[in-house]
Every structure is written in C-alpha cells, then in structure tokens.
C-alpha cells in the first residue's frame, strides 16, 4: 500500500491534469479548444494546468498562426510519458490492493 | 474521457486521501498510528486529512481509552464506501480509455 502511494505523482493528482495527460497519451497532439471541450473546462482552468505541466517538462506547447488565427497545440514529452505511466501504474497497484 | 473525469471526486484527489480510503476499504478499522506507519505520513498530515474526510461524512472516528492511553480508530462509512467506489471506478475508466 505505502509503496503504491509513494509512486503517485503530485503533479498529476488533480482531475484536470489526469484528463490532460491521458488525452495526450492517446492523441499525438491536441489543440487548446479541443482539450477544453473534451474535458469540459474553462479557459482559465485549462490554461493554468497546461502551464504547470509545461513548466515541469511533461508537455510541450506549440504556438502558430493558421491564417491570422493563433493556434495552440500540445503534445506529451518523453519525460511526461514516463512520469505519467509511472503514476498510472501506481494507481492501478492501489486499486489492485483493494480487491 | 470527459465522463470519467467528471466522476473523479475532488475529495479523494490527494494521495494521502487515496491511501486512507483504500486502507479503510479493506480493513474494518485502523488506528491512527497504524495508518501513519502504513502510509508513511506525519501526524499533522494524517490529522488534517482524516479531519477533512470525517467532515464530509466519508469516515467515522472513534476515540476511547485503553487503560490510560487514548486510542483513536477510524472506519469508513456507507457514504464513504459508495463515494470512494465511484471514484475508483472513474479512475479505472480513465485508465481503460488509454489502452
């Protein structure tokens, strides 16, 4: 029990971050508005969490213009994949310990 | 995705609370010191989280004396079992959505 708890990563505790990371695990990239819509978030809530994840090096942000419109997309980094996989493994171990 | 995220309960997001609740799902009761030791926590950290969980009606606290020593034990309530099961189901659905 203690062991699986200790491998839970505080960076991914919030459900918004779980949502962002799991989306980027299965989609090569996702743009801001799609993430917002898929996860049912506000602009401010999504912004603050992607910023946090970017600062920790778990996701990368790409900003470009499509015509005159800004287009922001996100993808998971290798470090993000490793860290999130470890987090998910810890959650799975915790769930398993209860059954 | 959005659906499983929305069923994640903010009350159980922190790893300390995940640890407390999953311990009390599989043990009829647990005393303060055992929980502290099993989960590798400090007094203050454990105290604040059990207080939070108690206030939400998810766990019950029983205080008694064994001889002259105070003995505090915790058990999960029916509401706690239902809410935590829903939380775990949401995490499992999230994990499944990635594979």
N, CA and C atoms of all chains as a GROMACS GRO file, in nm:
protein
  594
    1UNK      N    1   0.084  -0.121   0.000
    1UNK     CA    2   0.000   0.000   0.000
    1UNK      C    3   0.087   0.125   0.000
    2UNK      N    4   0.172   0.137   0.100
    2UNK     CA    5   0.260   0.253   0.111
    2UNK      C    6   0.340   0.271  -0.018
    3UNK      N    7   0.385   0.160  -0.071
    3UNK     CA    8   0.468   0.163  -0.191
    3UNK      C    9   0.394   0.224  -0.309
    4UNK      N   10   0.269   0.181  -0.328
    4UNK     CA   11   0.197   0.236  -0.443
    4UNK      C   12   0.162   0.383  -0.421
    5UNK      N   13   0.131   0.419  -0.297
    5UNK     CA   14   0.102   0.560  -0.266
    5UNK      C   15   0.221   0.649  -0.298
    6UNK      N   16   0.339   0.599  -0.263
    6UNK     CA   17   0.457   0.683  -0.283
    6UNK      C   18   0.490   0.706  -0.430
    7UNK      N   19   0.441   0.620  -0.516
    7UNK     CA   20   0.467   0.640  -0.658
    7UNK      C   21   0.360   0.724  -0.726
    8UNK      N   22   0.262   0.768  -0.650
    8UNK     CA   23   0.164   0.861  -0.707
    8UNK      C   24   0.230   0.998  -0.715
    9UNK      N   25   0.220   1.059  -0.832
    9UNK     CA   26   0.290   1.184  -0.860
    9UNK      C   27   0.197   1.303  -0.833
   10UNK      N   28   0.236   1.387  -0.739
   10UNK     CA   29   0.152   1.501  -0.702
   10UNK      C   30   0.118   1.589  -0.823
   11UNK      N   31   0.207   1.590  -0.921
   11UNK     CA   32   0.184   1.673  -1.040
   11UNK      C   33   0.059   1.631  -1.115
   12UNK      N   34   0.017   1.506  -1.098
   12UNK     CA   35  -0.098   1.455  -1.174
   12UNK      C   36  -0.220   1.429  -1.086
   13UNK      N   37  -0.217   1.475  -0.962
   13UNK     CA   38  -0.327   1.443  -0.870
   13UNK      C   39  -0.461   1.500  -0.915
   14UNK      N   40  -0.461   1.624  -0.965
   14UNK     CA   41  -0.590   1.686  -0.995
   14UNK      C   42  -0.655   1.622  -1.116
   15UNK      N   43  -0.787   1.622  -1.116
   15UNK     CA   44  -0.855   1.554  -1.226
   15UNK      C   45  -0.836   1.625  -1.359
   16UNK      N   46  -0.815   1.757  -1.354
   16UNK     CA   47  -0.787   1.828  -1.479
   16UNK      C   48  -0.656   1.777  -1.540
   17UNK      N   49  -0.554   1.761  -1.456
   17UNK     CA   50  -0.426   1.713  -1.507
   17UNK      C   51  -0.432   1.567  -1.552
   18UNK      N   52  -0.508   1.487  -1.479
   18UNK     CA   53  -0.530   1.348  -1.523
   18UNK      C   54  -0.593   1.348  -1.662
   19UNK      N   55  -0.688   1.438  -1.681
   19UNK     CA   56  -0.758   1.446  -1.809
   19UNK      C   57  -0.666   1.491  -1.921
   20UNK      N   58  -0.588   1.595  -1.894
   20UNK     CA   59  -0.496   1.648  -1.997
   20UNK      C   60  -0.395   1.540  -2.035
   21UNK      N   61  -0.333   1.480  -1.935
   21UNK     CA   62  -0.226   1.383  -1.962
   21UNK      C   63  -0.281   1.259  -2.032
   22UNK      N   64  -0.395   1.210  -1.988
   22UNK     CA   65  -0.446   1.088  -2.051
   22UNK      C   66  -0.490   1.116  -2.195
   23UNK      N   67  -0.541   1.237  -2.219
   23UNK     CA   68  -0.576   1.274  -2.357
   23UNK      C   69  -0.451   1.276  -2.445
   24UNK      N   70  -0.342   1.333  -2.391
   24UNK     CA   71  -0.220   1.345  -2.471
   24UNK      C   72  -0.141   1.213  -2.479
   25UNK      N   73  -0.179   1.118  -2.395
   25UNK     CA   74  -0.118   0.985  -2.408
   25UNK      C   75  -0.174   0.914  -2.532
   26UNK      N   76  -0.299   0.942  -2.564
   26UNK     CA   77  -0.363   0.867  -2.673
   26UNK      C   78  -0.381   0.949  -2.800
   27UNK      N   79  -0.357   1.081  -2.791
   27UNK     CA   80  -0.361   1.164  -2.911
   27UNK      C   81  -0.224   1.228  -2.930
   28UNK      N   82  -0.173   1.219  -3.050
   28UNK     CA   83  -0.039   1.272  -3.076
   28UNK      C   84  -0.030   1.418  -3.036
   29UNK      N   85  -0.134   1.494  -3.067
   29UNK     CA   86  -0.143   1.631  -3.017
   29UNK      C   87  -0.289   1.671  -3.003
   30UNK      N   88  -0.310   1.779  -2.929
   30UNK     CA   89  -0.447   1.829  -2.912
   30UNK      C   90  -0.439   1.980  -2.904
   31UNK      N   91  -0.534   2.049  -2.966
   31UNK     CA   92  -0.532   2.195  -2.956
   31UNK      C   93  -0.612   2.240  -2.834
   32UNK      N   94  -0.591   2.367  -2.800
   32UNK     CA   95  -0.649   2.423  -2.679
   32UNK      C   96  -0.801   2.404  -2.673
   33UNK      N   97  -0.868   2.441  -2.780
   33UNK     CA   98  -1.015   2.435  -2.776
   33UNK      C   99  -1.069   2.294  -2.769
   34UNK      N  100  -1.002   2.201  -2.837
   34UNK     CA  101  -1.048   2.062  -2.830
   34UNK      C  102  -1.032   2.009  -2.688
   35UNK      N  103  -0.917   2.035  -2.627
   35UNK     CA  104  -0.894   1.990  -2.489
   35UNK      C  105  -1.001   2.048  -2.396
   36UNK      N  106  -1.025   2.176  -2.414
   36UNK     CA  107  -1.123   2.247  -2.332
   36UNK      C  108  -1.261   2.180  -2.342
   37UNK      N  109  -1.296   2.148  -2.465
   37UNK     CA  110  -1.428   2.090  -2.490
   37UNK      C  111  -1.434   1.945  -2.440
   38UNK      N  112  -1.332   1.866  -2.476
   38UNK     CA  113  -1.331   1.725  -2.435
   38UNK      C  114  -1.339   1.709  -2.284
   39UNK      N  115  -1.266   1.799  -2.215
   39UNK     CA  116  -1.255   1.782  -2.071
   39UNK      C  117  -1.356   1.868  -1.993
   40UNK      N  118  -1.435   1.946  -2.066
   40UNK     CA  119  -1.537   2.027  -2.001
   40UNK      C  120  -1.480   2.133  -1.908
   41UNK      N  121  -1.377   2.207  -1.957
   41UNK     CA  122  -1.306   2.303  -1.872
   41UNK      C  123  -1.329   2.446  -1.918
   42UNK      N  124  -1.297   2.540  -1.829
   42UNK     CA  125  -1.294   2.680  -1.868
   42UNK      C  126  -1.155   2.713  -1.921
   43UNK      N  127  -1.144   2.826  -1.993
   43UNK     CA  128  -1.015   2.872  -2.043
   43UNK      C  129  -0.911   2.884  -1.931
   44UNK      N  130  -0.952   2.950  -1.824
   44UNK     CA  131  -0.858   2.979  -1.716
   44UNK      C  132  -0.808   2.852  -1.649
   45UNK      N  133  -0.899   2.759  -1.626
   45UNK     CA  134  -0.864   2.634  -1.560
   45UNK      C  135  -0.766   2.553  -1.647
   46UNK      N  136  -0.799   2.541  -1.775
   46UNK     CA  137  -0.710   2.466  -1.864
   46UNK      C  138  -0.573   2.535  -1.875
   47UNK      N  139  -0.575   2.668  -1.894
   47UNK     CA  140  -0.450   2.743  -1.907
   47UNK      C  141  -0.356   2.720  -1.791
   48UNK      N  142  -0.409   2.732  -1.670
   48UNK     CA  143  -0.319   2.724  -1.555
   48UNK      C  144  -0.259   2.584  -1.543
   49UNK      N  145  -0.338   2.482  -1.577
   49UNK     CA  146  -0.283   2.347  -1.564
   49UNK      C  147  -0.186   2.311  -1.677
   50UNK      N  148  -0.212   2.355  -1.800
   50UNK     CA  149  -0.114   2.325  -1.906
   50UNK      C  150   0.016   2.400  -1.876
   51UNK      N  151   0.005   2.518  -1.820
   51UNK     CA  152   0.124   2.594  -1.785
   51UNK      C  153   0.207   2.516  -1.682
   52UNK      N  154   0.139   2.466  -1.581
   52UNK     CA  155   0.208   2.388  -1.477
   52UNK      C  156   0.276   2.266  -1.535
   53UNK      N  157   0.205   2.194  -1.621
   53UNK     CA  158   0.261   2.072  -1.680
   53UNK      C  159   0.377   2.104  -1.775
   54UNK      N  160   0.365   2.219  -1.842
   54UNK     CA  161   0.473   2.261  -1.933
   54UNK      C  162   0.599   2.295  -1.853
   55UNK      N  163   0.579   2.366  -1.743
   55UNK     CA  164   0.693   2.406  -1.660
   55UNK      C  165   0.766   2.285  -1.604
   56UNK      N  166   0.694   2.178  -1.582
   56UNK     CA  167   0.759   2.056  -1.531
   56UNK      C  168   0.818   1.971  -1.643
   57UNK      N  169   0.799   2.015  -1.766
   57UNK     CA  170   0.858   1.942  -1.878
   57UNK      C  171   0.779   1.819  -1.920
   58UNK      N  172   0.652   1.812  -1.877
   58UNK     CA  173   0.572   1.693  -1.910
   58UNK      C  174   0.494   1.710  -2.041
   59UNK      N  175   0.467   1.834  -2.078
   59UNK     CA  176   0.405   1.856  -2.209
   59UNK      C  177   0.478   1.970  -2.280
   60UNK      N  178   0.466   1.972  -2.412
   60UNK     CA  179   0.522   2.080  -2.495
   60UNK      C  180   0.408   2.158  -2.559
   61UNK      N  181   0.431   2.288  -2.571
   61UNK     CA  182   0.328   2.373  -2.631
   61UNK      C  183   0.381   2.427  -2.762
   62UNK      N  184   0.298   2.423  -2.864
   62UNK     CA  185   0.336   2.476  -2.994
   62UNK      C  186   0.237   2.586  -3.032
   63UNK      N  187   0.291   2.706  -3.056
   63UNK     CA  188   0.202   2.816  -3.095
   63UNK      C  189   0.229   2.854  -3.239
   64UNK      N  190   0.124   2.863  -3.319
   64UNK     CA  191   0.145   2.903  -3.458
   64UNK      C  192   0.022   2.982  -3.504
   65UNK      N  193   0.032   3.034  -3.623
   65UNK     CA  194  -0.085   3.100  -3.679
   65UNK      C  195  -0.140   3.018  -3.794
   66UNK      N  196  -0.269   3.002  -3.795
   66UNK     CA  197  -0.334   2.939  -3.908
   66UNK      C  198  -0.413   3.052  -3.974
   67UNK      N  199  -0.361   3.104  -4.084
   67UNK     CA  200  -0.411   3.228  -4.140
   67UNK      C  201  -0.376   3.337  -4.039
   68UNK      N  202  -0.475   3.406  -3.992
   68UNK     CA  203  -0.447   3.511  -3.891
   68UNK      C  204  -0.484   3.465  -3.751
   69UNK      N  205  -0.531   3.343  -3.743
   69UNK     CA  206  -0.575   3.295  -3.611
   69UNK      C  207  -0.466   3.221  -3.536
   70UNK      N  208  -0.447   3.255  -3.410
   70UNK     CA  209  -0.349   3.180  -3.331
   70UNK      C  210  -0.400   3.038  -3.306
   71UNK      N  211  -0.310   2.944  -3.314
   71UNK     CA  212  -0.347   2.803  -3.296
   71UNK      C  213  -0.246   2.741  -3.200
   72UNK      N  214  -0.293   2.699  -3.086
   72UNK     CA  215  -0.205   2.646  -2.982
   72UNK      C  216  -0.231   2.497  -2.966
   73UNK      N  217  -0.125   2.419  -2.980
   73UNK     CA  218  -0.146   2.275  -2.961
   73UNK      C  219  -0.044   2.220  -2.863
   74UNK      N  220  -0.078   2.107  -2.807
   74UNK     CA  221   0.001   2.046  -2.700
   74UNK      C  222   0.035   1.903  -2.734
   75UNK      N  223   0.154   1.863  -2.698
   75UNK     CA  224   0.182   1.719  -2.704
   75UNK      C  225   0.263   1.676  -2.583
   76UNK      N  226   0.258   1.551  -2.555
   76UNK     CA  227   0.326   1.498  -2.437
   76UNK      C  228   0.475   1.479  -2.470
   77UNK      N  229   0.561   1.506  -2.372
   77UNK     CA  230   0.706   1.484  -2.392
   77UNK      C  231   0.742   1.340  -2.349
   78UNK      N  232   0.863   1.299  -2.382
   78UNK     CA  233   0.908   1.166  -2.337
   78UNK      C  234   0.907   1.159  -2.183
   79UNK      N  235   0.954   1.267  -2.120
   79UNK     CA  236   0.954   1.270  -1.973
   79UNK      C  237   0.812   1.259  -1.920
   80UNK      N  238   0.719   1.324  -1.989
   80UNK     CA  239   0.579   1.319  -1.949
   80UNK      C  240   0.522   1.179  -1.960
   81UNK      N  241   0.558   1.112  -2.070
   81UNK     CA  242   0.509   0.975  -2.090
   81UNK      C  243   0.558   0.883  -1.979
   82UNK      N  244   0.685   0.896  -1.947
   82UNK     CA  245   0.744   0.810  -1.842
   82UNK      C  246   0.680   0.839  -1.707
   83UNK      N  247   0.672   0.969  -1.673
   83UNK     CA  248   0.618   1.007  -1.542
   83UNK      C  249   0.471   0.968  -1.529
   84UNK      N  250   0.395   0.990  -1.636
   84UNK     CA  251   0.251   0.961  -1.627
   84UNK      C  252   0.226   0.811  -1.623
   85UNK      N  253   0.306   0.736  -1.696
   85UNK     CA  254   0.292   0.590  -1.693
   85UNK      C  255   0.318   0.537  -1.553
   86UNK      N  256   0.419   0.593  -1.488
   86UNK     CA  257   0.451   0.551  -1.351
   86UNK      C  258   0.335   0.585  -1.256
   87UNK      N  259   0.276   0.702  -1.278
   87UNK     CA  260   0.162   0.745  -1.196
   87UNK      C  261   0.043   0.650  -1.214
   88UNK      N  262   0.014   0.617  -1.339
   88UNK     CA  263  -0.098   0.528  -1.369
   88UNK      C  264  -0.073   0.388  -1.312
   89UNK      N  265   0.051   0.343  -1.322
   89UNK     CA  266   0.086   0.213  -1.263
   89UNK      C  267   0.063   0.214  -1.112
   90UNK      N  268   0.096   0.326  -1.048
   90UNK     CA  269   0.075   0.335  -0.903
   90UNK      C  270  -0.074   0.332  -0.870
   91UNK      N  271  -0.155   0.400  -0.950
   91UNK     CA  272  -0.300   0.398  -0.927
   91UNK      C  273  -0.354   0.257  -0.947
   92UNK      N  274  -0.305   0.191  -1.052
   92UNK     CA  275  -0.351   0.054  -1.077
   92UNK      C  276  -0.314  -0.039  -0.962
   93UNK      N  277  -0.193  -0.021  -0.910
   93UNK     CA  278  -0.148  -0.105  -0.798
   93UNK      C  279  -0.235  -0.080  -0.675
   94UNK      N  280  -0.270   0.046  -0.654
   94UNK     CA  281  -0.355   0.081  -0.540
   94UNK      C  282  -0.492   0.016  -0.555
   95UNK      N  283  -0.548   0.026  -0.674
   95UNK     CA  284  -0.680  -0.034  -0.700
   95UNK      C  285  -0.674  -0.185  -0.679
   96UNK      N  286  -0.566  -0.244  -0.729
   96UNK     CA  287  -0.549  -0.389  -0.718
   96UNK      C  288  -0.537  -0.430  -0.571
   97UNK      N  289  -0.474  -0.346  -0.489
   97UNK     CA  290  -0.452  -0.380  -0.348
   97UNK      C  291  -0.585  -0.387  -0.273
   98UNK      N  292  -0.689  -0.333  -0.334
   98UNK     CA  293  -0.818  -0.333  -0.264
   98UNK      C  294  -0.906  -0.452  -0.302
   99UNK      N  295  -0.863  -0.528  -0.400
   99UNK     CA  296  -0.953  -0.635  -0.446
   99UNK      C  297  -0.900  -0.773  -0.409
  100UNK      N  298  -1.406   1.006  -2.211
  100UNK     CA  299  -1.299   1.071  -2.133
  100UNK      C  300  -1.358   1.171  -2.034
  101UNK      N  301  -1.430   1.271  -2.089
  101UNK     CA  302  -1.490   1.373  -2.005
  101UNK      C  303  -1.578   1.309  -1.896
  102UNK      N  304  -1.648   1.208  -1.937
  102UNK     CA  305  -1.738   1.140  -1.845
  102UNK      C  306  -1.665   1.081  -1.725
  103UNK      N  307  -1.553   1.012  -1.753
  103UNK     CA  308  -1.481   0.952  -1.640
  103UNK      C  309  -1.416   1.060  -1.554
  104UNK      N  310  -1.366   1.167  -1.616
  104UNK     CA  311  -1.306   1.277  -1.540
  104UNK      C  312  -1.408   1.338  -1.444
  105UNK      N  313  -1.530   1.354  -1.493
  105UNK     CA  314  -1.630   1.420  -1.409
  105UNK      C  315  -1.671   1.337  -1.288
  106UNK      N  316  -1.648   1.207  -1.296
  106UNK     CA  317  -1.681   1.124  -1.179
  106UNK      C  318  -1.565   1.110  -1.081
  107UNK      N  319  -1.455   1.173  -1.112
  107UNK     CA  320  -1.345   1.176  -1.015
  107UNK      C  321  -1.383   1.275  -0.906
  108UNK      N  322  -1.370   1.231  -0.781
  108UNK     CA  323  -1.416   1.309  -0.666
  108UNK      C  324  -1.298   1.389  -0.609
  109UNK      N  325  -1.311   1.522  -0.611
  109UNK     CA  326  -1.202   1.606  -0.562
  109UNK      C  327  -1.162   1.572  -0.418
  110UNK      N  328  -1.257   1.520  -0.342
  110UNK     CA  329  -1.229   1.486  -0.202
  110UNK      C  330  -1.121   1.378  -0.190
  111UNK      N  331  -1.104   1.299  -0.296
  111UNK     CA  332  -1.009   1.187  -0.289
  111UNK      C  333  -0.888   1.207  -0.380
  112UNK      N  334  -0.871   1.329  -0.431
  112UNK     CA  335  -0.762   1.350  -0.528
  112UNK      C  336  -0.623   1.329  -0.468
  113UNK      N  337  -0.603   1.375  -0.346
  113UNK     CA  338  -0.467   1.370  -0.291
  113UNK      C  339  -0.427   1.227  -0.257
  114UNK      N  340  -0.298   1.200  -0.270
  114UNK     CA  341  -0.255   1.062  -0.247
  114UNK      C  342  -0.272   1.018  -0.102
  115UNK      N  343  -0.266   1.113  -0.010
  115UNK     CA  344  -0.288   1.079   0.130
  115UNK      C  345  -0.432   1.027   0.148
  116UNK      N  346  -0.526   1.096   0.085
  116UNK     CA  347  -0.666   1.054   0.098
  116UNK      C  348  -0.693   0.923   0.024
  117UNK      N  349  -0.629   0.907  -0.090
  117UNK     CA  350  -0.641   0.778  -0.160
  117UNK      C  351  -0.592   0.667  -0.069
  118UNK      N  352  -0.483   0.694  -0.001
  118UNK     CA  353  -0.424   0.593   0.089
  118UNK      C  354  -0.514   0.562   0.207
  119UNK      N  355  -0.566   0.667   0.268
  119UNK     CA  356  -0.654   0.647   0.385
  119UNK      C  357  -0.778   0.568   0.344
  120UNK      N  358  -0.842   0.612   0.237
  120UNK     CA  359  -0.968   0.549   0.195
  120UNK      C  360  -0.947   0.405   0.150
  121UNK      N  361  -0.839   0.380   0.075
  121UNK     CA  362  -0.821   0.243   0.027
  121UNK      C  363  -0.785   0.151   0.143
  122UNK      N  364  -0.713   0.204   0.242
  122UNK     CA  365  -0.684   0.124   0.361
  122UNK      C  366  -0.813   0.088   0.434
  123UNK      N  367  -0.903   0.186   0.446
  123UNK     CA  368  -1.027   0.162   0.520
  123UNK      C  369  -1.131   0.085   0.438
  124UNK      N  370  -1.107   0.073   0.309
  124UNK     CA  371  -1.193  -0.013   0.227
  124UNK      C  372  -1.164  -0.161   0.258
  125UNK      N  373  -1.038  -0.190   0.292
  125UNK     CA  374  -1.001  -0.331   0.308
  125UNK      C  375  -0.978  -0.371   0.454
  126UNK      N  376  -0.975  -0.271   0.544
  126UNK     CA  377  -0.963  -0.301   0.687
  126UNK      C  378  -1.086  -0.244   0.757
  127UNK      N  379  -1.150  -0.327   0.837
  127UNK     CA  380  -1.271  -0.282   0.904
  127UNK      C  381  -1.247  -0.154   0.982
  128UNK      N  382  -1.132  -0.147   1.050
  128UNK     CA  383  -1.092  -0.021   1.111
  128UNK      C  384  -0.940  -0.013   1.118
  129UNK      N  385  -0.891   0.106   1.142
  129UNK     CA  386  -0.747   0.125   1.155
  129UNK      C  387  -0.722   0.233   1.258
  130UNK      N  388  -0.621   0.216   1.342
  130UNK     CA  389  -0.593   0.320   1.439
  130UNK      C  390  -0.494   0.420   1.381
  131UNK      N  391  -0.488   0.535   1.449
  131UNK     CA  392  -0.408   0.647   1.399
  131UNK      C  393  -0.264   0.608   1.369
  132UNK      N  394  -0.200   0.542   1.464
  132UNK     CA  395  -0.058   0.512   1.445
  132UNK      C  396  -0.033   0.411   1.334
  133UNK      N  397  -0.122   0.315   1.320
  133UNK     CA  398  -0.105   0.218   1.212
  133UNK      C  399  -0.119   0.285   1.076
  134UNK      N  400  -0.220   0.370   1.063
  134UNK     CA  401  -0.239   0.442   0.937
  134UNK      C  402  -0.116   0.526   0.905
  135UNK      N  403  -0.066   0.594   1.007
  135UNK     CA  404   0.051   0.681   0.992
  135UNK      C  405   0.170   0.601   0.940
  136UNK      N  406   0.187   0.484   0.999
  136UNK     CA  407   0.301   0.400   0.963
  136UNK      C  408   0.282   0.337   0.825
  137UNK      N  409   0.163   0.280   0.801
  137UNK     CA  410   0.138   0.215   0.673
  137UNK      C  411   0.156   0.311   0.556
  138UNK      N  412   0.108   0.435   0.578
  138UNK     CA  413   0.108   0.530   0.467
  138UNK      C  414   0.230   0.621   0.466
  139UNK      N  415   0.316   0.606   0.567
  139UNK     CA  416   0.438   0.686   0.570
  139UNK      C  417   0.411   0.836   0.586
  140UNK      N  418   0.322   0.870   0.680
  140UNK     CA  419   0.280   1.009   0.696
  140UNK      C  420   0.327   1.068   0.829
  141UNK      N  421   0.322   1.200   0.837
  141UNK     CA  422   0.345   1.267   0.965
  141UNK      C  423   0.211   1.279   1.037
  142UNK      N  424   0.218   1.306   1.169
  142UNK     CA  425   0.096   1.328   1.248
  142UNK      C  426   0.007   1.436   1.187
  143UNK      N  427   0.070   1.550   1.155
  143UNK     CA  428  -0.006   1.666   1.109
  143UNK      C  429  -0.076   1.639   0.977
  144UNK      N  430  -0.003   1.574   0.888
  144UNK     CA  431  -0.057   1.544   0.756
  144UNK      C  432  -0.177   1.449   0.766
  145UNK      N  433  -0.158   1.342   0.843
  145UNK     CA  434  -0.268   1.247   0.860
  145UNK      C  435  -0.388   1.313   0.928
  146UNK      N  436  -0.361   1.388   1.036
  146UNK     CA  437  -0.469   1.454   1.111
  146UNK      C  438  -0.555   1.541   1.021
  147UNK      N  439  -0.491   1.624   0.940
  147UNK     CA  440  -0.569   1.720   0.861
  147UNK      C  441  -0.655   1.647   0.758
  148UNK      N  442  -0.603   1.538   0.703
  148UNK     CA  443  -0.682   1.467   0.602
  148UNK      C  444  -0.794   1.383   0.664
  149UNK      N  445  -0.770   1.320   0.777
  149UNK     CA  446  -0.880   1.244   0.838
  149UNK      C  447  -0.990   1.340   0.884
  150UNK      N  448  -0.949   1.457   0.929
  150UNK     CA  449  -1.049   1.557   0.968
  150UNK      C  450  -1.136   1.596   0.848
  151UNK      N  451  -1.071   1.622   0.736
  151UNK     CA  452  -1.144   1.658   0.615
  151UNK      C  453  -1.241   1.547   0.573
  152UNK      N  454  -1.194   1.424   0.577
  152UNK     CA  455  -1.278   1.312   0.534
  152UNK      C  456  -1.393   1.289   0.632
  153UNK      N  457  -1.365   1.314   0.761
  153UNK     CA  458  -1.470   1.299   0.862
  153UNK      C  459  -1.578   1.406   0.841
  154UNK      N  460  -1.534   1.528   0.816
  154UNK     CA  461  -1.631   1.638   0.796
  154UNK      C  462  -1.722   1.612   0.677
  155UNK      N  463  -1.671   1.541   0.578
  155UNK     CA  464  -1.755   1.510   0.461
  155UNK      C  465  -1.839   1.385   0.482
  156UNK      N  466  -1.823   1.323   0.598
  156UNK     CA  467  -1.905   1.206   0.630
  156UNK      C  468  -1.855   1.077   0.564
  157UNK      N  469  -1.730   1.077   0.518
  157UNK     CA  470  -1.678   0.958   0.449
  157UNK      C  471  -1.611   0.859   0.544
  158UNK      N  472  -1.564   0.910   0.658
  158UNK     CA  473  -1.510   0.819   0.760
  158UNK      C  474  -1.564   0.859   0.897
  159UNK      N  475  -1.562   0.764   0.988
  159UNK     CA  476  -1.603   0.789   1.126
  159UNK      C  477  -1.483   0.772   1.218
  160UNK      N  478  -1.478   0.854   1.320
  160UNK     CA  479  -1.367   0.848   1.414
  160UNK      C  480  -1.420   0.801   1.548
  161UNK      N  481  -1.346   0.709   1.609
  161UNK     CA  482  -1.386   0.659   1.740
  161UNK      C  483  -1.270   0.685   1.836
  162UNK      N  484  -1.301   0.759   1.944
  162UNK     CA  485  -1.195   0.786   2.042
  162UNK      C  486  -1.227   0.713   2.171
  163UNK      N  487  -1.130   0.641   2.225
  163UNK     CA  488  -1.154   0.573   2.351
  163UNK      C  489  -1.024   0.567   2.429
  164UNK      N  490  -1.033   0.517   2.550
  164UNK     CA  491  -0.911   0.498   2.628
  164UNK      C  492  -0.884   0.349   2.643
  165UNK      N  493  -0.761   0.311   2.622
  165UNK     CA  494  -0.720   0.174   2.650
  165UNK      C  495  -0.627   0.188   2.770
  166UNK      N  496  -0.680   0.152   2.889
  166UNK     CA  497  -0.610   0.187   3.012
  166UNK      C  498  -0.612   0.338   3.022
  167UNK      N  499  -0.496   0.399   3.032
  167UNK     CA  500  -0.493   0.545   3.039
  167UNK      C  501  -0.453   0.608   2.906
  168UNK      N  502  -0.432   0.521   2.809
  168UNK     CA  503  -0.386   0.575   2.680
  168UNK      C  504  -0.501   0.600   2.584
  169UNK      N  505  -0.501   0.720   2.520
  169UNK     CA  506  -0.605   0.746   2.421
  169UNK      C  507  -0.581   0.658   2.298
  170UNK      N  508  -0.690   0.608   2.243
  170UNK     CA  509  -0.681   0.520   2.127
  170UNK      C  510  -0.784   0.568   2.025
  171UNK      N  511  -0.735   0.613   1.911
  171UNK     CA  512  -0.823   0.670   1.809
  171UNK      C  513  -0.827   0.577   1.690
  172UNK      N  514  -0.946   0.536   1.651
  172UNK     CA  515  -0.953   0.450   1.532
  172UNK      C  516  -1.056   0.504   1.434
  173UNK      N  517  -1.039   0.461   1.312
  173UNK     CA  518  -1.119   0.514   1.201
  173UNK      C  519  -1.185   0.400   1.126
  174UNK      N  520  -1.306   0.423   1.081
  174UNK     CA  521  -1.363   0.329   0.986
  174UNK      C  522  -1.440   0.403   0.879
  175UNK      N  523  -1.459   0.338   0.768
  175UNK     CA  524  -1.525   0.401   0.654
  175UNK      C  525  -1.676   0.395   0.676
  176UNK      N  526  -1.747   0.499   0.634
  176UNK     CA  527  -1.894   0.500   0.646
  176UNK      C  528  -1.955   0.442   0.517
  177UNK      N  529  -2.084   0.417   0.520
  177UNK     CA  530  -2.151   0.369   0.398
  177UNK      C  531  -2.138   0.473   0.286
  178UNK      N  532  -2.156   0.600   0.323
  178UNK     CA  533  -2.143   0.707   0.223
  178UNK      C  534  -2.001   0.708   0.165
  179UNK      N  535  -1.904   0.684   0.254
  179UNK     CA  536  -1.764   0.681   0.209
  179UNK      C  537  -1.738   0.568   0.112
  180UNK      N  538  -1.797   0.452   0.143
  180UNK     CA  539  -1.780   0.336   0.055
  180UNK      C  540  -1.836   0.362  -0.084
  181UNK      N  541  -1.955   0.419  -0.086
  181UNK     CA  542  -2.020   0.449  -0.214
  181UNK      C  543  -1.940   0.552  -0.293
  182UNK      N  544  -1.903   0.661  -0.225
  182UNK     CA  545  -1.832   0.770  -0.294
  182UNK      C  546  -1.694   0.723  -0.342
  183UNK      N  547  -1.624   0.646  -0.260
  183UNK     CA  548  -1.489   0.604  -0.298
  183UNK      C  549  -1.495   0.500  -0.410
  184UNK      N  550  -1.595   0.414  -0.406
  184UNK     CA  551  -1.611   0.316  -0.514
  184UNK      C  552  -1.635   0.386  -0.648
  185UNK      N  553  -1.716   0.491  -0.643
  185UNK     CA  554  -1.744   0.568  -0.766
  185UNK      C  555  -1.614   0.634  -0.817
  186UNK      N  556  -1.536   0.685  -0.723
  186UNK     CA  557  -1.409   0.748  -0.759
  186UNK      C  558  -1.313   0.649  -0.825
  187UNK      N  559  -1.303   0.531  -0.764
  187UNK     CA  560  -1.214   0.428  -0.817
  187UNK      C  561  -1.262   0.380  -0.954
  188UNK      N  562  -1.394   0.367  -0.968
  188UNK     CA  563  -1.449   0.329  -1.099
  188UNK      C  564  -1.413   0.432  -1.206
  189UNK      N  565  -1.416   0.560  -1.168
  189UNK     CA  566  -1.382   0.666  -1.263
  189UNK      C  567  -1.234   0.657  -1.302
  190UNK      N  568  -1.148   0.630  -1.203
  190UNK     CA  569  -1.005   0.615  -1.233
  190UNK      C  570  -0.982   0.495  -1.324
  191UNK      N  571  -1.051   0.387  -1.296
  191UNK     CA  572  -1.037   0.267  -1.380
  191UNK      C  573  -1.082   0.294  -1.523
  192UNK      N  574  -1.192   0.369  -1.536
  192UNK     CA  575  -1.243   0.400  -1.670
  192UNK      C  576  -1.143   0.488  -1.744
  193UNK      N  577  -1.082   0.580  -1.672
  193UNK     CA  578  -0.981   0.667  -1.732
  193UNK      C  579  -0.862   0.585  -1.782
  194UNK      N  580  -0.816   0.496  -1.696
  194UNK     CA  581  -0.702   0.410  -1.732
  194UNK      C  582  -0.737   0.325  -1.854
  195UNK      N  583  -0.858   0.272  -1.852
  195UNK     CA  584  -0.903   0.187  -1.963
  195UNK      C  585  -0.911   0.266  -2.093
  196UNK      N  586  -0.948   0.392  -2.082
  196UNK     CA  587  -0.962   0.474  -2.204
  196UNK      C  588  -0.828   0.497  -2.273
  197UNK      N  589  -0.720   0.470  -2.202
  197UNK     CA  590  -0.586   0.492  -2.260
  197UNK      C  591  -0.530   0.367  -2.327
  198UNK      N  592  -0.596   0.255  -2.309
  198UNK     CA  593  -0.535   0.131  -2.360
  198UNK      C  594  -0.613   0.073  -2.478
   0.00000   0.00000   0.00000
